[in-house]
Amino acid sequence: MPMLSIFHRTVYRYPASVALGPHRLMLRPRETRELRLVSFDLTLSPNATIGWAHDVAGNAVASATFEGTTSILSIESRATLELTAPLWPVFAIAASAITYPFLYSADDWTDLGALATPQYRDEAGRLSTWVERFVMQRPTDTLSLLKDVSNGVSTQIAYQSREMEGTQGPLETLDRGWGSCRDLAVLYAEAVRTLGFGARIVSGYLLDLARDRLGSAGAGSTHAWVEVFLPGAGWVSFDPTNRAVGSGNLVPVAVARHIAQVVPVAGSYHGTHAGWVEMEVEVRVEAM
């Protein structure tokens, strides 16, 4: 895999000069054994004081504080990285977890905690009923089951790009029959959690040089997918939007229990004319 460059710019235009509150930025790619971050630069206009920290999941979080007022906020990040994840991975799943159902070890179960617990209310058990149709028998092959659920999400839910903020709940996505990549990711994570798997939402970038994948604009875009914890193999990536397994074309930025925890840019502003805000996002993911 060649070296990659990522350019991500978000511009907010306000109806008049406003005072910017603190902003929380999650834009720095998350280094793994398959991803080496060579360089990363973050530029804000107006200038801001930036502090860095890691959250509870180990994500790099930048906190920006501003002085004065402005009518435009521009946030640009540039990253150079090396992605060595194979396109056709082989997962060394532990013998104890090759077939489903299986039990996580006591330590794994404790550490997974809320990651193995559904995050949306479903008093009627509709999601559990829906996902059970993919369990052909018990026992069954674990990896095949997870692939079947992923394929089921992409087959039954039509992909539809949506620029507005927010994410649909899993039952809302099932009822509507369509959703963005983040909606499909939430549905998949919740579905496998009802089966007892530990899962986390991932926000990042999709490498799409051939421009034949969903969830991308041009050669890349912000994207969302899911990682499922499998003993022996660790965190395995599933992209239900593209029926893909593995991280060969995925660049993670942040992982979390809930999709709301991995928003790339979050902040506040206040002013006399605190009305509409125009937002423009540009993302380029390219091979060098």
Salt bridges, closest charged atoms under 4 A:
GLU31 OE2 - ARG28 NH1 3.98
GLU34 OE2 - ARG33 NH1 3.49
ASP55 OD2 - ARG24 NH2 3.87
GLU76 OE2 - ARG9 NH1 3.38
GLU76 OE1 - ARG78 NH2 3.78
GLU82 OE1 - ARG36 NE 3.15
GLU123 OE2 - ARG121 NH2 2.05
GLU132 OE2 - ARG138 NH2 2.87
GLU172 OE2 - ARG176 NH2 2.84
ASP175 OD1 - ARG126 NH2 2.49
ASP183 OD2 - ARG162 NH1 2.39
GLU190 OE2 - ARG193 NH1 2.98
GLU227 OE1 - ARG200 NE 2.76
ASP239 OD2 - HIS223 NE2 3.07
GLU280 OE1 - ARG13 NH1 3.23
GLU282 OE1 - ARG9 NH2 2.45
GLU282 OE2 - ARG284 NH1 2.54
